[in-house]
Amino acid sequence: MHVIQASGGIGSWATAQRVAAKHGTHDMILLFCDTLIEEDSLYAFLTESAEQLGARLVRVTDGRTPFEVYWHARFLGNARLAPCSKILKQQPARRWLDEHADPDATTLYVGIDAGETRRIPGIRKGWAPWHVEFPLTNEPGLTKAAMLAEARSLGLTPPAAYDEGFAHANCAGCCVRGGQAHWLRLLERHPDRFADYERREDEFRAEFGDVAILKEQRDGVVRPLTLAELRRRNERREPE
């Protein structure tokens, strides 16, 4: 069995294309871990991709959203540590693999590229006993733009996040691993989503104190930077 860790992003899509070209799709699974907050165009891209390949799309979910995980863990996800990734993606995937995928007859595929090879040892260790391969690392010149063009040439529409300038398409842009530039782009492109997370962060802070999704360093000291403060600073910088 060939199991693609299908995030809905262009990297995992391109990975599936290369696995299909080499092994066919009769025993391919596109394993998608749903955070329940993904953008509509990502869900559509996953469905279209599965149909184009003729592969089976399997959706698994913990049943909670990222902020529900933060409340349960009493910890606000941030760029350094994001419990949502482990709880909403890794754990549901492993549960499915434990039930359906014999490690001796299954290969997992992860869509990292040649610039991320430093991550390979950790990924392989984390998914043991399943064997993991990384087809995109064999194409050092492959760019995200080329992968997007490849998808569009097949009549597919990649997630809207890429056209909006985001580096990744996950969590409808509300990824706590993103930095200040990422969140400012979200504020520009989707102020409603930014406002929702600003409100959620404020509610979390009222319960647990001075914590924030973002951080900043001033005079050698790292401090929380709230989304509300980031927005206010941006408003002060904007021309009248």
C-alpha positions, 0 to 999 in steps of 0.5 A: 500500500502507498499512503500519501500524507495529503495535507491539501497543499501543493507539495503533497499533491505533487508527491502523489503525482510522482508516486502514481507515475511510479507505482500506479494508484490501485493501492494508493491512499490519500490520507487527509487529517482534517482540522475542521477549519480548512479553507473551502478551496483546499477541500475542493482541491483534495476532492478534485485531485483524488478524482484526477488520480483515481485514488482513494481519499481517506479523511480522518479527524480528531473532532476538535479544532485547533483552538479547542485543542488549546483550551483542552491542553491549557496551552496556546499554540505558537511558532515554537510549539503547536500541539494542534499539529500532533493532536489533529494531524499526527495522532489521527493518522497514526490511529488509521495506520495502526488499524489499516496499514501493515508496516511490512507492506506499506510505504508512507510518502511526505511532501517535503522538498529538497530544501527540507532534507534536514527534517528527514531523520526526525520524520522517519523516526516519528513514523516508525515502524512504517517506512517513509519516502520523500519523492520531491527531494529527488528534484532539487530544482523543483519550485512551488511555482512549477508544482502549481503550474503542473496542477493547473495544466491538468485542469485543477485549481490549487487552494486559493492561499497560493494566489493570495501570497501565502507560503502554505495553504493549511488552516485557512491561513490561521496557522499559529506557526506563521510569523508576523508577516504571515498574520499581517497578510491574513489581516490584509486578505481575510480581516474576518479570519484575523478578527476571529483569532484575535477574539479567541486569543483575547479570551484565552489570555483572560483565562491563562494570562500573558500568552500570545500566538506571536512573540517579539524580541526587544532589548534581548527580551522575548515577549508575547505579541498579541494579534490585537497589538499587531493589528494596532501597530499596522493601523498606525503605520497605514497612510491616511 
